[in-house]
Amino acid sequence: MRGTVTDQETAAGHSAANQVGAKRHPVRPGSGWPGDPATAATPVAADADQVRALAASAGTLAELAARQSVCRACPRLVAWREQVADVRRRSFADEQYWGRPVPGWGADRPGIVIAGLAPAAHGGNRTGRIFTGDRSGDVLFASLWRCGLATQPTSVSARDGQRLIGVRMLAAVRCAPPDNKPSNAERDTCEPWFSAELDLVRDGLLAIVCLGHFAWQAVWRELAKSGRPVPRPRPAFGHGVDVTIGRLMVIGCYHPSQQNTFTGKVTGQMLDAVFAKAKDHAGLG
C-alpha cells in the first residue's frame, strides 16, 4: 500500500476512513513515517522571519530538511495541505496522508539537482516525497531509471526503496498549493528553504534541471543572489535550453505533467535527452 507508515497505523487508517466525517491530521514529526527527517523537538517556523532565521542556521542537509518539513509560515498553504490530507481522494481514502511541507531528498552530494514548482496535492503531499505517487512522477522516474539516475523505474511511496544516483530533488515551494499556484508572497516566504538547500549542495553540483518555467525562474533568482555571473537579460525558458556559468549547467525541461504528456508536448524521449545531457555534464557515468 502506498504512503502508509506502519501496519498499526494502516489498520487505524482503515478504521478512521470508515467513520463518517473522520478527521486525520498530518503525520506527527518523529512518529515513524519512512524518511521523516523531523522529531518533536524540531523548531517550527511560523512566519517569514522565522523561515529566514531557521534556514540560515541549519548547518546540515538533514537539519534543513527537518525544519522544512514542519514549517507553518504560510496560513493558506497550511490550511490547504491539511484539508487535502483530511478529505483525501477517493482512490486513497484508506491511506494516511503526509500533509506537511515536503523536504528535498536524494543524494547529499549531488552532481545534479532537479527543481520543480511544488508538491502535488495527492502526490508529494500524500507520500511525503517530492514527485512521488502521481502521474508526473511516473513519467519522471521512468526516465531517470532509463538514464541510470534512479534505482527503480517507479516511485510510489516513501517506503518503496527508491534511490536517486547522484541526484537530489527539491521544489521551490514546499507545500502543495491550491490549483498548483502559490502566490508571490508564498513563493518569497519559502525561498530561504530553497536557497539554503542549493547552498548546502553547491560544492559538487554541476547541473540543475528545471522542470517548468516557475522552477527556471526560481533557480536563476537564487544563482543571482549567490553572486554567480548570471547573464543579462536572464535566459528565456525552453525545453532543452542550457546555459553554462562556470562549471554549472542550467537546463530547462518541460514539466512532465499530465497535460504535457497527454498532448505530446513532452515525451519520455525528450526527458531522456535532458537527463542524459545533465548526466554527461555532471560526469555521472
VENFENJO-V662601 format. One record per residue. RES is the residue in one small letter. PSI is psi in whole degrees, 0 to 359 (NA if undefined). D_CENTER is the distance of its C-alpha to the mean C-alpha in whole Angstrom. Layout:
BEGIN
res=RES psi=PSI d_center=D_CENTER
res=RES psi=PSI d_center=D_CENTER
END
This chain:
BEGIN
res=m psi=142 d_center=21
res=r psi=141 d_center=18
res=g psi=11 d_center=16
res=t psi=168 d_center=19
res=v psi=295 d_center=19
res=t psi=168 d_center=23
res=d psi=321 d_center=26
res=q psi=318 d_center=28
res=e psi=328 d_center=25
res=t psi=314 d_center=25
res=a psi=319 d_center=28
res=a psi=323 d_center=28
res=g psi=318 d_center=25
res=h psi=319 d_center=28
res=s psi=315 d_center=30
res=a psi=321 d_center=28
res=a psi=334 d_center=27
res=n psi=356 d_center=31
res=q psi=126 d_center=32
res=v psi=127 d_center=32
res=g psi=11 d_center=30
res=a psi=138 d_center=28
res=k psi=131 d_center=26
res=r psi=138 d_center=23
res=h psi=162 d_center=21
res=p psi=161 d_center=17
res=v psi=131 d_center=17
res=r psi=134 d_center=19
res=p psi=133 d_center=18
res=g psi=12 d_center=20
res=s psi=1 d_center=21
res=g psi=4 d_center=20
res=w psi=133 d_center=17
res=p psi=127 d_center=16
res=g psi=4 d_center=14
res=d psi=119 d_center=14
res=p psi=350 d_center=14
res=a psi=163 d_center=16
res=t psi=177 d_center=20
res=a psi=340 d_center=22
res=a psi=357 d_center=23
res=t psi=130 d_center=20
res=p psi=143 d_center=21
res=v psi=125 d_center=19
res=a psi=128 d_center=19
res=a psi=353 d_center=21
res=d psi=177 d_center=21
res=a psi=322 d_center=20
res=d psi=319 d_center=22
res=q psi=327 d_center=21
res=v psi=312 d_center=17
res=r psi=316 d_center=19
res=a psi=316 d_center=21
res=l psi=326 d_center=19
res=a psi=317 d_center=16
res=a psi=330 d_center=20
res=s psi=359 d_center=21
res=a psi=118 d_center=18
res=g psi=344 d_center=20
res=t psi=162 d_center=18
res=l psi=321 d_center=14
res=a psi=317 d_center=15
res=e psi=319 d_center=16
res=l psi=314 d_center=14
res=a psi=320 d_center=11
res=a psi=314 d_center=14
res=r psi=321 d_center=14
res=q psi=319 d_center=11
res=s psi=353 d_center=11
res=v psi=9 d_center=14
res=c psi=141 d_center=14
res=r psi=36 d_center=17
res=a psi=340 d_center=18
res=c psi=101 d_center=17
res=p psi=319 d_center=20
res=r psi=319 d_center=19
res=l psi=321 d_center=15
res=v psi=314 d_center=16
res=a psi=318 d_center=19
res=w psi=311 d_center=17
res=r psi=323 d_center=14
res=e psi=327 d_center=17
res=q psi=315 d_center=20
res=v psi=319 d_center=17
res=a psi=329 d_center=17
res=d psi=315 d_center=21
res=v psi=313 d_center=22
res=r psi=147 d_center=20
res=r psi=146 d_center=20
res=r psi=320 d_center=24
res=s psi=345 d_center=22
res=f psi=25 d_center=20
res=a psi=336 d_center=23
res=d psi=12 d_center=24
res=e psi=145 d_center=20
res=q psi=132 d_center=19
res=y psi=146 d_center=16
res=w psi=302 d_center=13
res=g psi=19 d_center=14
res=r psi=173 d_center=12
res=p psi=147 d_center=9
res=v psi=115 d_center=6
res=p psi=167 d_center=6
res=g psi=157 d_center=5
res=w psi=163 d_center=8
res=g psi=209 d_center=10
res=a psi=141 d_center=13
res=d psi=333 d_center=15
res=r psi=72 d_center=17
res=p psi=147 d_center=15
res=g psi=336 d_center=17
res=i psi=135 d_center=14
res=v psi=134 d_center=11
res=i psi=118 d_center=9
res=a psi=133 d_center=7
res=g psi=187 d_center=6
res=l psi=295 d_center=8
res=a psi=163 d_center=6
res=p psi=150 d_center=6
res=a psi=147 d_center=9
res=a psi=319 d_center=12
res=h psi=14 d_center=13
res=g psi=262 d_center=10
res=g psi=325 d_center=7
res=n psi=338 d_center=10
res=r psi=317 d_center=12
res=t psi=340 d_center=11
res=g psi=13 d_center=9
res=r psi=128 d_center=7
res=i psi=139 d_center=3
res=f psi=13 d_center=6
res=t psi=129 d_center=9
res=g psi=16 d_center=12
res=d psi=174 d_center=12
res=r psi=325 d_center=15
res=s psi=316 d_center=12
res=g psi=325 d_center=11
res=d psi=316 d_center=14
res=v psi=318 d_center=15
res=l psi=310 d_center=13
res=f psi=329 d_center=13
res=a psi=319 d_center=17
res=s psi=314 d_center=17
res=l psi=321 d_center=15
res=w psi=317 d_center=18
res=r psi=328 d_center=21
res=c psi=3 d_center=20
res=g psi=25 d_center=20
res=l psi=1 d_center=16
res=a psi=151 d_center=16
res=t psi=346 d_center=18
res=q psi=153 d_center=18
res=p psi=354 d_center=18
res=t psi=159 d_center=16
res=s psi=106 d_center=13
res=v psi=339 d_center=14
res=s psi=168 d_center=13
res=a psi=351 d_center=13
res=r psi=16 d_center=16
res=d psi=358 d_center=17
res=g psi=3 d_center=17
res=q psi=139 d_center=15
res=r psi=144 d_center=14
res=l psi=143 d_center=13
res=i psi=104 d_center=16
res=g psi=18 d_center=16
res=v psi=143 d_center=12
res=r psi=140 d_center=9
res=m psi=139 d_center=6
res=l psi=164 d_center=4
res=a psi=150 d_center=4
res=a psi=326 d_center=8
res=v psi=132 d_center=8
res=r psi=350 d_center=7
res=c psi=147 d_center=9
res=a psi=123 d_center=10
res=p psi=152 d_center=13
res=p psi=136 d_center=16
res=d psi=19 d_center=17
res=n psi=30 d_center=13
res=k psi=94 d_center=15
res=p psi=151 d_center=14
res=s psi=165 d_center=17
res=n psi=322 d_center=18
res=a psi=320 d_center=19
res=e psi=319 d_center=16
res=r psi=314 d_center=14
res=d psi=323 d_center=17
res=t psi=322 d_center=16
res=c psi=343 d_center=13
res=e psi=322 d_center=13
res=p psi=328 d_center=15
res=w psi=316 d_center=12
res=f psi=313 d_center=10
res=s psi=314 d_center=14
res=a psi=322 d_center=14
res=e psi=317 d_center=12
res=l psi=322 d_center=13
res=d psi=321 d_center=16
res=l psi=340 d_center=16
res=v psi=8 d_center=15
res=r psi=334 d_center=18
res=d psi=315 d_center=21
res=g psi=3 d_center=20
res=l psi=126 d_center=17
res=l psi=345 d_center=19
res=a psi=139 d_center=17
res=i psi=123 d_center=14
res=v psi=121 d_center=13
res=c psi=113 d_center=12
res=l psi=93 d_center=11
res=g psi=165 d_center=13
res=h psi=321 d_center=15
res=f psi=313 d_center=13
res=a psi=321 d_center=11
res=w psi=312 d_center=14
res=q psi=318 d_center=16
res=a psi=318 d_center=14
res=v psi=317 d_center=14
res=w psi=326 d_center=18
res=r psi=316 d_center=18
res=e psi=321 d_center=17
res=l psi=321 d_center=19
res=a psi=319 d_center=22
res=k psi=329 d_center=21
res=s psi=359 d_center=21
res=g psi=7 d_center=25
res=r psi=153 d_center=24
res=p psi=77 d_center=26
res=v psi=134 d_center=24
res=p psi=147 d_center=27
res=r psi=127 d_center=28
res=p psi=162 d_center=28
res=r psi=145 d_center=24
res=p psi=142 d_center=24
res=a psi=144 d_center=23
res=f psi=144 d_center=20
res=g psi=156 d_center=21
res=h psi=127 d_center=20
res=g psi=355 d_center=21
res=v psi=132 d_center=22
res=d psi=142 d_center=22
res=v psi=130 d_center=23
res=t psi=128 d_center=24
res=i psi=109 d_center=24
res=g psi=238 d_center=26
res=r psi=349 d_center=24
res=l psi=128 d_center=21
res=m psi=129 d_center=20
res=v psi=127 d_center=18
res=i psi=131 d_center=17
res=g psi=144 d_center=17
res=c psi=129 d_center=16
res=y psi=141 d_center=16
res=h psi=135 d_center=13
res=p psi=47 d_center=14
res=s psi=162 d_center=14
res=q psi=321 d_center=17
res=q psi=316 d_center=19
res=n psi=321 d_center=19
res=t psi=323 d_center=20
res=f psi=327 d_center=22
res=t psi=353 d_center=24
res=g psi=9 d_center=24
res=k psi=325 d_center=22
res=v psi=138 d_center=20
res=t psi=168 d_center=21
res=g psi=320 d_center=20
res=q psi=323 d_center=23
res=m psi=319 d_center=21
res=l psi=317 d_center=18
res=d psi=318 d_center=20
res=a psi=320 d_center=22
res=v psi=313 d_center=19
res=f psi=328 d_center=17
res=a psi=321 d_center=21
res=k psi=315 d_center=21
res=a psi=318 d_center=19
res=k psi=317 d_center=20
res=d psi=316 d_center=23
res=h psi=324 d_center=23
res=a psi=353 d_center=21
res=g psi=39 d_center=24
res=l psi=20 d_center=22
res=g psi=NA d_center=25
END
